[in-house]
């Protein structure tokens, strides 16, 4: 059973006591919410004025939560999420959030949309199938805090970045180089850029990557010496790039990959292939 409650400023309190309830979506920015009696809840989506303590108390009472989405929860600052069942976590436009501590061994999807970088720590290695990071600030996309944050997502198979920038092509080479070192064995990297208010400026580039077992052929692989796995330069086999608008420079990207990937066999660049 699922239930959705839309914004109603006449409501002073929402309290649910439904043992068969499995999914809740609540948009209430000015009322008290109590869900602790919904013991079988698996999916929770909230846009509400909840506090750090509220979240910690409720998660301790809802042990079966698999999907948690918190949007525009402006009172959240420092949260601890401990769940043996949590698989998907989304933190969207929680502007005052500065720290997230995770203990979620089954987490496989993480989505964070922000205008400032949070401190992210986990008691378990984050082996995510999908990580999405939306950076809406217009400052330089690479600073120490952002690199540290992205390094926590480095084992992701698919990394998706959403950036507020007029053009990808001006710095795509530098961005891709940074991301391949931060997340060295990505299967898919997608980069979206543009303004929410100007759909015509929207652009997207998708990189699909495949690897082979590295063969060093006598070369001193100093870049891999201190890594638990070989770096992408010694095992990248194929690169397929789809560019929505064709704004990226095909020749620049081709030269970059062939010059840096020692085992590259195939490079493709397609335009307009992304829906």
N, C-alpha and C positions, 0 to 999 in steps of 0.2 A: 504494500500500500504506500502511496506517495501523497504528499500534500504540499501546496504552495500558498503562501500568504503574502499578498502585495501590500504596499505602503498604505497605511490608514492612520492618520494623525489623531483620530479619536480613540484609538486603542491605547490603553495604559499598560496592559500586560498580556503576553502570550504564554500560555502554559499548556503543554501537550502531555497527555498520559495515554499512550497508545502502544501497547506491547508489540503489535504487528506492523507498526510503521517502519518502513525501510528507507524512505527518502523524504527529505524536508528541504524546501527552498523558501527562505523568509527574507523579505525586504521590509524592514521596520527600523527606522533610524531614531525613533524617540520613545521606545517602550521597553519594558522589562521582558526578558525571554527566559523560559525555563523548559528544558528538554530532557532533564535527567531521568525521567521515567520512561523514556523511549529506548529501552535497553537493546532492542534489535536494530537500531538505526545504523545503516551502512553508508548513506550518502547525505552529506550536510552542506548546504550552500547558504551563506549568510551575507547580507548587506545590512549591518546593524551596528549600534553603538555598544559593542561588547568590550569588556576589559580583559587584561592579561589574566587576572584571577578567574573571571568567568570562563574563559577558554580552558584554562588548566583544570578547573573543577569539573566542567562538562566532559572533557575528554577522558578524565579518570572514571567517569560514570558511564561512558559509551564505548565499551571495549571492542565493538564490531565495526567501527567506522573504517571504511575503505577509501572513500572519496571525501575530501574536505576542501571547500572553496570559500575564501574570505575576501570580500570585495568592499572597498571603501569603508573599512572598519578603522575609523580615524583615532580611536582610543587605544589601539594596540601599540605597544612600544617594545616590550621584551617578552617573548613567548617561548615556552617549552612545549614541544609536541612529542609525546611518548605514546606510541601505539604499535602493537604487534601486527595489526591487520592493515594499517594505512598503506594504500598503493598509489594514490594520486593526491597531490597537494598543490593548490593554487593560492597565491597571495597577490591580490590585484588592487593596486591603487590604495594600499594601506599606508598613507603618506608619512605617518609618524613612527612607523615600525623601524627599529634600528638593530634588533638582534633576534635571531631565530636559532634555537637549539633543538636538534632532532634526535630522536631515538626511534627510528622506524625502519626496521630491517627489510621490510617488503616494499618500501617505496620505490616506484619505477617511473613515475611521471611527476615533474616539478615545473611549475609555471610561476614566474615572478615578474610583475610589471610595476616599475617604480620610477621615481625621479631622483633617488639617492641610493647609494649602495648600503646594503645591510651587512651585518656580521653574521655569517652562517657557519655553524659547526654541527657535526654529527658524530654520535658515538659509534655509528656503523659506517663502513665504506659506502658511498653513494654510487651504486651501479645502476644508473638510470637508463631506461630505453629512450625517453624523450625528456629533454630539458629545454624550456623556453624562457628567454630573458628579454624583457622589454625595457630599454633604457630611453626615457623620453627627454632627458636633459640635453641641451645643445652644446655642452662643453666637449672637450677632447674625449673621445670614447675610451681612451686608454690611460688610466692612471693606476697607481698601486692598488687602491681598494678594489677597483673593477677586476684587475688581473687576479687578485687574491680570491675574489668571489667566484670568478669563472673557473679558477683552478679546482674549486670544490666540486664542480660539475664535470671534471675532466674525463671521467669514465663513461660519460653518456654516449650512446650510439647515435642519437640524433640531437644536434644542438641547433636551436633556432633563435636568432637574434632579431629584435625589432628595434630600429633606431630612428630617432627623429633627426633626419638630415636630408637636405635637398637632393644630394647626389651621392650614390654609392661609388661611382667610378673614380672619383678623385682620390680615394684612399683604399680601394678594395684590395690592392696587393699587400699593403702593410697590414690590413685587418686580417686577411686570410693567413698570412705568415704568422702573425701573433697567435691566432686561434689554433693552428696546426701544432704549434709548440705547446700551447696550454692543454689542448685536448688531442693528443698525438695519434689516436686510432679511431677517429670519427668515421662512421659509415655515411652519414648525411649531415651537411652543414647548410642551413638556409639563413640568408640575410635579407631582411626587409627594411626599406628605408622610405621616408616620405612624411608628409604632414597629414594628420587626420582630417584637416579641414581643406586639403587640396588633393582629392583623389587622383588627379591627372599626374601628380608628382610621384605617385607610389611606384616603387620598383622592387623587384625581388630577384635574387640570385640563389640558385640551389646547386650545391656541389655533392655529387654522389661518388663515393670513393671506395675502392676495393684494394685489398692488400694480399701479399704473398709472404711466405716465410723468408726472412732476410738472408741474403747471401752477400757477405762482405767482400769476397774476392781479393783478400789480402789487404784491403784498405783499413787503416786505423780508424775504427769507429769510436772515436773519443766522445762524440755526442751521445752515444748510447751507453757509455761505460757505467754511469751511475743511475741508469733508469731500470725499473723492473721489467721493461719490455723494450723492444727496439723502437727507435724513433721512426716517424713516418718517412723520412728520407731514404731509409734502407728497406722499406717493404711496400711502399705505395706502387700499385700495379696499374690501375686505371682511374681516370678522372672524367666525369661527365658533368658538364655545366649547362644549366638551363637559365637563361636570362630573360626576364619578362619583356623588357624594353630594348634589349641589345645595347644598353648604355655602357657596359663594361668593355674594356679593351681586350679583344680575343687574343691578339698577338702578345700583349704584355703578360696575360695569364698563362698562355702556352709556354712562353719563354721561361716564366718563373718556375712552372712545374718541371719542365724538361731539364732545366739547369740545376734544380735542387733535389729532385727525386731520382735516385740512382737506379731504380728498377722499373721506372715508368715505361709501360708498353703502349698505352693508348690514351689519347686526349680527344675529347669531343666538346664542341661548343655549339649549343642550340639557342635560338632566339624565339621567344613567344611560346615556349612549350609548357609554361606554368599556368595552371588555371587559377 
